[in-house]
Amino acid sequence: MNGESKQPLLIDWRQGDIILTPFHLPVVVARENGHTKAEFLLAEYGVAIVSQTCDIVKSIANCPYVQVAPLVPVDPDEVEQILRNKKPRLIIVPGLMEKGLAIDLDSCATVKKEVIAGNERLCGCTNDASQLMLSRALGRHRGRFAFPDEFNESVARPVAEWISEKYKKQSAQGELAKSIVEVRVSTDNWDAPSFLTFYILCDGPLPKEWPKEWSDAIDRVTKKASISGAYPDPEFVVTTFADISAAEYRASVQLDWDGLSPTND
């Protein structure tokens, strides 16, 4: 083993760092006669490194590869949805904020560190807060729960559609929709549930007395989410991260907004 392989090749690189030049990513596209067939996906706008920083900075002798994800163009409406965690497969880090680009986690590829070395590095995460945000977004994308199709279509979709519909409204319901940062759901058994609880997590604090429009909205969403009869009538709990208990949070799972978008984005 030569001395060069023992030296960290990407010592200055960090998770979320960006390369803004075209990149070819290997993708397995078929298996023929017992052999895999690979092609190259052109990442026209560049890539971001999504491996953990501790792995990026290791020597190639101990860790020769990193994972990268392509950058894709996004319009202002998509940027808004991404920043609201409504598109888990896409991430925008501070280094991309003014460039109209996002990281596409559905198209990750593994490459040797030598392929990265020598490229110009653009810092993706400028502080600890943005690094934590990226880490959570990666975990959310890779750890999404597989909800039953019937639940997605008949129960969860009406909730997603209501939030999307009301978000841009200048009304009390619109203010509620704008404040929602996460929706989680809890049950005792997905095959034969005896209850369903939705936790509508808002960027608090919440008013001591709800506007009547909020109560009306929850009633309407409850009715829409109960139409199929396949699941118990859901209970909706509007709360904040400061108020939900650790037990309630751990016993619930976050909705997959990519699978619930009214436009199937």
C-alpha positions as CSV (number, residue, x, y, z in Angstrom):
1,M,0.0,0.0,0.0
2,N,1.6,3.3,-1.0
3,G,1.8,6.3,1.2
4,E,-0.4,8.4,-1.0
5,S,-3.4,6.1,-0.4
6,K,-3.0,6.7,3.3
7,Q,-3.4,10.4,3.0
8,P,-6.9,12.0,3.1
9,L,-7.7,13.0,-0.5
10,L,-10.7,15.2,0.3
11,I,-9.6,16.6,3.7
12,D,-11.3,20.0,3.0
13,W,-14.6,18.6,1.7
14,R,-17.8,18.4,3.7
15,Q,-21.2,16.8,3.3
16,G,-23.3,19.1,1.1
17,D,-20.4,20.5,-0.8
18,I,-21.1,21.2,-4.5
19,I,-19.4,20.9,-7.9
20,L,-20.9,23.2,-10.4
21,T,-19.6,21.5,-13.6
22,P,-21.3,18.7,-15.6
23,F,-20.7,15.3,-14.2
24,H,-21.4,11.8,-15.5
25,L,-22.9,9.4,-13.0
26,P,-22.9,5.6,-13.4
27,V,-26.4,4.0,-13.4
28,V,-27.2,0.3,-13.7
29,V,-30.0,0.1,-16.3
30,A,-30.5,-3.6,-17.1
31,R,-29.4,-7.1,-16.5
32,E,-28.8,-9.3,-19.6
33,N,-27.5,-12.9,-19.7
34,G,-26.4,-12.7,-16.1
35,H,-24.5,-9.5,-16.6
36,T,-25.4,-6.0,-15.5
37,K,-25.5,-3.2,-18.0
38,A,-24.5,0.3,-17.0
39,E,-24.9,3.7,-18.6
40,F,-24.0,7.2,-17.5
41,L,-26.5,9.8,-16.4
42,L,-25.4,13.3,-17.3
43,A,-25.7,15.6,-14.3
44,E,-25.7,18.7,-16.4
45,Y,-25.7,21.2,-13.6
46,G,-23.2,19.5,-11.3
47,V,-23.4,17.3,-8.2
48,A,-23.4,17.6,-4.4
49,I,-21.6,15.2,-2.1
50,V,-24.1,13.5,0.3
51,S,-21.8,11.1,2.1
52,Q,-21.1,11.8,5.8
53,T,-18.2,14.2,6.4
54,C,-16.4,11.6,8.5
55,D,-16.3,9.3,5.5
56,I,-15.4,12.0,3.0
57,V,-12.3,13.0,4.9
58,K,-11.0,9.4,5.4
59,S,-8.1,8.2,3.3
60,I,-8.9,6.2,0.2
61,A,-7.2,3.2,1.7
62,N,-10.0,3.1,4.4
63,C,-12.9,4.6,2.5
64,P,-12.3,4.9,-1.3
65,Y,-15.8,6.0,-2.4
66,V,-18.3,8.9,-1.8
67,Q,-21.9,9.2,-2.8
68,V,-23.0,12.1,-4.9
69,A,-26.4,13.3,-6.1
70,P,-27.1,15.4,-9.2
71,L,-28.3,19.0,-9.1
72,V,-31.5,19.8,-10.9
73,P,-33.2,23.1,-11.8
74,V,-36.2,24.2,-9.7
75,D,-38.7,27.0,-10.2
76,P,-39.8,29.4,-7.4
77,D,-42.9,27.4,-6.6
78,E,-40.8,24.2,-6.2
79,V,-38.3,26.1,-4.0
80,E,-41.1,27.1,-1.7
81,Q,-42.4,23.5,-1.5
82,I,-38.8,22.1,-0.9
83,L,-38.2,24.6,2.0
84,R,-41.5,23.5,3.5
85,N,-40.3,19.8,3.4
86,K,-43.0,18.9,0.9
87,K,-40.6,17.3,-1.6
88,P,-38.4,14.9,0.4
89,R,-36.4,13.8,-2.6
90,L,-35.1,17.4,-3.2
91,I,-32.9,19.5,-0.9
92,I,-31.7,23.0,-1.2
93,V,-28.6,23.9,0.9
94,P,-27.5,27.6,1.4
95,G,-24.8,27.3,-1.4
96,L,-27.6,26.6,-3.9
97,M,-30.2,29.2,-2.6
98,E,-29.6,31.8,-5.2
99,K,-28.9,29.4,-8.1
100,G,-32.3,27.9,-8.8
101,L,-30.9,24.4,-8.2
102,A,-31.7,21.6,-5.8
103,I,-30.1,18.2,-4.9
104,D,-32.0,15.2,-6.3
105,L,-31.7,12.4,-3.8
106,D,-33.5,9.9,-6.0
107,S,-30.5,9.7,-8.4
108,C,-27.5,9.1,-6.1
109,A,-24.4,7.4,-7.4
110,T,-21.2,6.1,-5.9
111,V,-17.9,7.4,-7.3
112,K,-14.2,7.1,-6.4
113,K,-12.7,10.0,-4.4
114,E,-10.2,10.5,-7.2
115,V,-13.1,11.6,-9.4
116,I,-13.9,14.4,-6.9
117,A,-10.4,15.6,-6.2
118,G,-9.3,18.4,-8.3
119,N,-12.7,19.9,-8.9
120,E,-13.5,23.3,-7.6
121,R,-15.4,23.0,-4.3
122,L,-18.3,25.2,-3.5
123,C,-19.3,25.2,0.2
124,G,-22.9,23.9,0.4
125,C,-23.6,24.3,4.2
126,T,-22.3,27.5,5.6
127,N,-23.0,26.8,9.3
128,D,-23.9,24.2,11.8
129,A,-27.6,24.9,11.4
130,S,-27.6,24.2,7.7
131,Q,-25.5,21.1,8.2
132,L,-28.0,19.8,10.7
133,M,-30.8,20.6,8.3
134,L,-29.1,18.6,5.5
135,S,-28.5,15.7,7.8
136,R,-32.1,15.6,8.8
137,A,-33.3,15.9,5.2
138,L,-31.1,13.0,4.1
139,G,-32.4,10.9,7.0
140,R,-36.0,11.8,6.2
141,H,-35.6,10.8,2.5
142,R,-33.9,7.5,3.3
143,G,-36.0,6.5,6.2
144,R,-39.5,7.1,4.8
145,F,-42.2,4.8,6.1
146,A,-44.1,2.6,3.5
147,F,-47.7,3.6,4.2
148,P,-50.4,1.3,2.8
149,D,-51.7,2.4,-0.6
150,E,-55.3,2.6,0.7
151,F,-54.3,4.9,3.6
152,N,-52.4,7.2,1.2
153,E,-55.2,7.5,-1.2
154,S,-58.3,7.7,1.0
155,V,-57.0,9.2,4.2
156,A,-53.7,11.0,3.8
157,R,-54.3,12.5,0.4
158,P,-57.3,14.7,1.5
159,V,-55.0,16.1,4.3
160,A,-52.2,17.0,1.8
161,E,-54.7,18.5,-0.7
162,W,-56.2,20.7,2.0
163,I,-52.8,22.0,3.0
164,S,-51.8,22.7,-0.6
165,E,-55.2,24.3,-1.4
166,K,-55.2,26.7,1.6
167,Y,-51.5,27.5,1.7
168,K,-51.7,30.6,-0.5
169,K,-55.1,31.8,0.8
170,Q,-55.2,35.1,2.7
171,S,-57.4,33.7,5.4
172,A,-57.4,32.1,8.9
173,Q,-57.2,28.7,7.3
174,G,-54.4,30.0,5.1
175,E,-52.4,31.1,8.1
176,L,-52.9,27.7,9.7
177,A,-51.7,26.0,6.5
178,K,-48.6,28.3,6.3
179,S,-47.6,27.5,9.8
180,I,-47.6,23.7,9.3
181,V,-44.0,22.3,9.0
182,E,-44.7,18.6,9.5
183,V,-47.5,16.1,9.6
184,R,-47.1,12.9,11.5
185,V,-49.5,10.0,12.0
186,S,-49.8,7.3,14.7
187,T,-51.8,4.1,14.9
188,D,-51.6,0.8,16.8
189,N,-51.7,-1.6,13.8
190,W,-51.6,-0.7,10.1
191,D,-53.2,-3.9,9.1
192,A,-56.1,-3.6,11.6
193,P,-56.0,-0.2,13.2
194,S,-58.2,0.8,16.1
195,F,-57.3,4.5,15.9
196,L,-55.6,7.0,13.7
197,T,-54.0,10.2,15.2
198,F,-52.6,13.0,13.0
199,Y,-50.2,15.4,14.6
200,I,-50.3,18.7,12.7
201,L,-47.0,20.2,13.8
202,C,-46.9,24.0,13.5
203,D,-44.2,26.6,13.7
204,G,-45.7,27.9,17.0
205,P,-46.8,29.3,19.3
206,L,-50.4,28.5,18.7
207,P,-53.2,31.0,19.8
208,K,-54.8,30.2,23.2
209,E,-58.2,30.3,21.5
210,W,-58.6,28.8,18.0
211,P,-60.3,30.9,15.3
212,K,-63.6,29.3,14.3
213,E,-62.2,28.8,10.8
214,W,-59.5,26.4,12.2
215,S,-62.1,24.3,13.9
216,D,-64.3,24.3,10.8
217,A,-61.3,23.3,8.7
218,I,-60.4,20.4,11.0
219,D,-64.0,19.1,10.9
220,R,-64.1,19.2,7.1
221,V,-60.7,17.5,6.7
222,T,-61.8,14.8,9.2
223,K,-65.0,14.1,7.2
224,K,-63.0,13.9,3.9
225,A,-60.4,11.5,5.4
226,S,-63.2,9.3,6.8
227,I,-65.2,8.8,3.6
228,S,-63.7,5.5,2.6
229,G,-64.5,3.8,5.9
230,A,-61.4,1.7,5.5
231,Y,-59.8,3.2,8.6
232,P,-61.2,4.6,11.9
233,D,-62.2,8.3,11.8
234,P,-58.9,10.1,12.3
235,E,-58.2,12.5,15.2
236,F,-56.3,15.6,14.4
237,V,-54.0,17.2,17.0
238,V,-52.7,20.6,16.1
239,T,-49.6,21.1,18.1
240,T,-46.0,22.4,18.1
241,F,-42.5,20.8,18.5
242,A,-42.4,22.4,22.0
243,D,-45.7,20.8,23.0
244,I,-45.7,17.3,21.5
245,S,-44.2,14.7,23.8
246,A,-41.2,12.6,23.0
247,A,-43.3,9.5,23.3
248,E,-45.9,10.9,20.8
249,Y,-43.2,11.9,18.3
250,R,-41.4,8.6,18.5
251,A,-44.7,6.6,18.1
252,S,-45.7,8.4,15.0
253,V,-44.3,8.6,11.4
254,Q,-44.0,11.5,9.1
255,L,-46.2,11.6,6.0
256,D,-44.4,11.1,2.6
257,W,-45.4,14.3,0.7
258,D,-43.8,13.2,-2.5
259,G,-46.3,10.4,-2.7
260,L,-49.3,12.6,-1.8
261,S,-48.9,15.6,-4.0
262,P,-52.1,16.4,-5.8
263,T,-50.1,16.9,-9.0
264,N,-48.1,13.7,-8.4
265,D,-44.8,15.6,-8.4
